[in-house]
Amino acid sequence: MSQSISKYAYSVSGAHVYEKSFLRKSDIDKLLTAPSYEAAVAVLSEHGWTMPDDSRDIGKILDLEMTRAWSWILESAPDPTLFDCLIRKNDYHNLKAGIKSLLSDFDVDLHFISPSTLDQTLLKEAIETNHFDMLPSPFAKLAEEVYDVLVRTQDGQAADVMVDRKCLDEIQMMAAKTKIPLLIEEMELYTATTNIKTAFRAIRTGKDSSWVEKALTDRCTTVSREKLISFAGGKVDDLLNYLATTPYSAGTKFLSSSPSEFEKWVDDEMVARLLSTKNSPLGPEPLIGFYLGKEAEVKNARIILSAKQNNLPIEMVASRVRRLYE
């Protein structure tokens, strides 16, 4: 038994115990059939979810739950930095949201999400004082570029492209460095399907090939970036015909009829790929499953709580529920 695998024995055992509190299908059914938003929140409280002072703040509820799970990773994993790519997208979201908020005269941290690897207090100070050099690489240089674009052009979409592309590039790089096959596979799925969604929206909105080239990461191996770029300015059917030849054909068939159904397929596929190592007693894989499984659970809570606040019919909401890590 290799030391690198056996050193996870304690943390994996703890993860399996923690997962006993995860929501099951019966719990999701309780949330769906809860007579009110308050009743749904009560179901989550029964499962140990921490509630903020304002229990109507869905974003805060979900942030607290994901932060609790991430804090457990930090405390239990032999090398927590191996899992940083799982939350790196939150850092890039916060950078983008913080600069946009500053230039719109909102509180810089108004739209920050947790958990994050980038210290949010430091990020807020750097944005508010316009001292982006306080930030670690690659955020310092990127923040300067995003700020410059927004000030000069007020082009929020251009800023989004810069940040999102950098995020995808780094997620792939970070995952590759871990040499953990499951993590590499999960991040490939995430980044490749993000490329696909971007290419699809570009055709629908008439973006040219130069725009698409800037937006797509070049680090994916399961879908051709060059092919996706070539469809810019063309027909959606041509894109779909190509995607039918890729590993994502089962999901991309939904793009034209229901992009939201494609989003659901991606989320379900990410969880499905975790299940083969869910009950493993050793190695980092169960911790990857633990966190992404919690993320799937939290997405379901977001869908259901939002629906309860907006009085949406249960049938509509039930069709949007994601696969659980069970």
N, C-alpha and C positions, 0 to 999 in steps of 0.2 A: 504494500500500500504506500503510495507516494505521500510525502509529508505535506505537499501542497494541497492534496485532497483531504487528508485526514484532519488537517488543522481546522476544517470547517465543521467538524462533528458537533461541537457545542452550539454554534450559531444555527446550524440546520435544525438541531433538536428544538431550539427555542422558537425557530420560525414555525415549525409544525405545531407547537403549542399555541402560538399567537394566531395561527390560521383557524383555530377552532372557533374564534370569535368572528370570523368573516361571515358576511351575509350569505345565506343559502337561498335556493329557489323559493322555499317556503317563506323566508323573510322578505324577499322581493315581492311575493304575492301579498304579504301583509302591507307593505308600503303602497302597492298599487291600489289595494282596496281600502286603505285608510280613508275615513270619511272627511278628513280635512288635512291641511298642511301641518297643523299642530300635532295631529295624531301621527302623521308620518315621522315627524321629528322625534316623537316619543319612542317610536320603534327603534330609531337609530340610537337614542340615548340608552335604551335597554341593552344595546350591544356594546356599550362602553364608549360611544362617540362623545367627545367633548363639545359642549355647546357654548358659543360665545354669548355675551350679554344680550346681543340682539339676535335672537334665534331666527329672525326673518332674513338674515344675511347669509344666503346660500353659499356665496363665495368663501366667506370666513369659515363656515362649517366644514367645507371640503378642504380648505387649506389646513385647518387644524388636524384633520384626520390624516392627510397625506404627510404632514410634518411629523405626526406621531409615528407613522410607519417608517419614515426616513430616519428619524432619531434612533429608532430601534436598530436600523442597519448600521448607523454610525457607532452605536454602543456595542454591537454584537459581532460584526463582520471582522475577520482578521485583517483585511485590507479594504476599508470602505471606499477608497478612491477608485477601486476597480468598477464600482457601480455608478460613478459620477455621470456617465453618459445617459443614464436613465432620467436624470433631471436637468441635463444641460439646457434643454429647450426652455426651461423656466428662466434661466439667466438671460438668455437672448430676448425673451418676451419682456422681462423687466427692464432691460436696457432700452429697448424700443419704446415701451410704454412710458418710461420715466422721461425720456427726452421729449416725446410728443406732449406729455402732460405739462412739462415746463413751458414749452412754447405756446401752449393753449391756456396758460395761467391757471392750471389745476395743481393740486398737491402732487409732487413728483412721485410719491409712493402710493398714490390713489389706486393704481391698477397693478401693483406688484402682486405676484403669486408666490406661494411657498409649496415645498421646500426649494432651496436654491443653493448652489455651491458658491456663488458670488455674494459676499456679505452685503446685505441690503442697506445697512447704515452707511457703509462706504460708498455704495453706488449712489445713494441719495445725495450724499455730500459732494461727490464728484460732479454730478449733474447740476446741482444747485449752484455750485461755485464755478462751473465751467472749467474744472481742473480734471480733465479726463485722464491725465497722466498718472493720477492716483490709482487708477484701475490696473489690474494685472493684464498680461497678454492673454488673448487677443482683443480684449474689450477696450483698451485705451485707444488704439488706432481706429477701431471700428466706430467707437462713440464719436470721435472727432469727425469722421467721414459722414456719419448719419446726421450729426448736428449741422454740418456744413450744407448738406443737401437740403435739409428741411428749411434752413434759414434762407438759402439762396433761391430755392425753387418752390418751396411749400408743397413739394411732391411727396405726399405720404406713401404712395405706392412704390416709388423708387426706393425710399428708405426701407420699406418692408422687404423688398427684393434683396437688398444688400444684407440685411440682418438674417433673413430666413436662409439665404444661400450659405452664408458663413456658418450658421447653426448646423445645417445638414452636413457640410463638409467636416466640421469638427466632431460631430457625433460619430460619423463613420471612422474618422481617424482614432478617436478615443476607444471605440469598440475594438478596432483592429489591434491596438496596442495591448489589450487585455489577453488576447489569444484564447478567449473563451468562446467556443463555437456557438453555443446557444445565444450569447449576447451579440455576437457578430451577425447571426441569422436574424435576430429580432430587430436590430438596428437597420439591417439591410431592408427588411420588410417595411419598416417605418419610412426610411428615406426614399426608397424606390416608389412606393405608393404616393408619397408626397410629390415626387417628380411627375408622376402620372396625373395627379389632380391638377398640378400647375399647368401641364401641357394641355389638358382638357379645357380648363378655364381660359387659357390663352386663345384657343381656337374660337371658343364661344364669344370672346370679347374682342376679337380681331387684333390681337397682339402680333407683332412681326417676329421673325426668327432671332433678331438681335436681342429683343427683350427676353425671349424664352431662353436664349443662351446664357444670359446673365442670371436667370432665375434658377436654373437646374444645377444641382450638384453633379460633379463628374466622377464621383467616387462609387457609384452603384455598379454592381456587376450583373444584376439579373434583368436589367432593362436597358436598352440602348439610348443613351442621351442624344446621340446624333440623330437617331430615328425620330425621337420626340421633337427635336428642334425642326426637323425637316417637314413636319406636319403643320407648322405655324402658317397661318394664312390659308390653310386648306380646309378639308372637310373632316368633320368628326368621324364619319364612317371609316375613313382611311386610318385614322388613329386606332379606332376600335378593332379594325381588321388586324392591325399589327399586334395590339395587346392580346388578341386571342391566341397568339403564338407564344406568349410569355407565361411565367408561373402564376400570373395574376389574372388569368382569363376567367376564372370562376367568379371573381369579384367585379372586374371591369365591365362585364356585360350589363351591370346596373347603372353605369355612368350616365347614359343618355336618358333613361327613364327615371332614375332616382339617385342622384349623387349622394344623398344622405344614406341610402342603402349600401352604397359602396363604402362609405365611412364605417358603417356598422360591420360590414364584411371584414374590413381591415382590423378593426378592434377584436372581432371574434377570432380571426386567424392568429393574431398575436397571442391570445390566450391559449388557443388550441395547441400551439407549438410548445407551450410550457408544460403541458400535462405529462409528457413522457418522463420528465425528471422530477415531478412534483413530490413523489414519495422517496426520493433518493436520500440516503442517510448521510452522504458526504458530498463535498465539492461546492462550488459557488452557485451552481444552477438552481437549487431550491430557493436561494435568496433572491435571484433574479425573478423567479416565479412569484415569490412572496410579494415583492414590490409591485410588479406589473399586475399581479392578481388584485392587490389592493387598489391599484389605479383603475382597473376595470370595475370594481365594486363602487368606487367613488363616482365614476362616470354614470353609472346607473342611478346613484343617489341624486346626482345633478339633474338628470333627465326627469326623474319622478318628482323631486321637490319643485322644480320649475313648473312642471305640469300642474301640480297641486296649487301653486300660487296663481296660475293662470286659468284654473278651472277647465283644463282640457279633458276630453273623454278618456276613460281608462283604456278603451280598445286602441286608440291612437298611440297612447303612451306605451302600452304593452308591446307593441310591434317594434318599438325603438330600443327595448332593453337589450343590453349586451350579454354575451356569454360570461358566465362566472367561472372563477378558478376553483372548480370542484370536480 
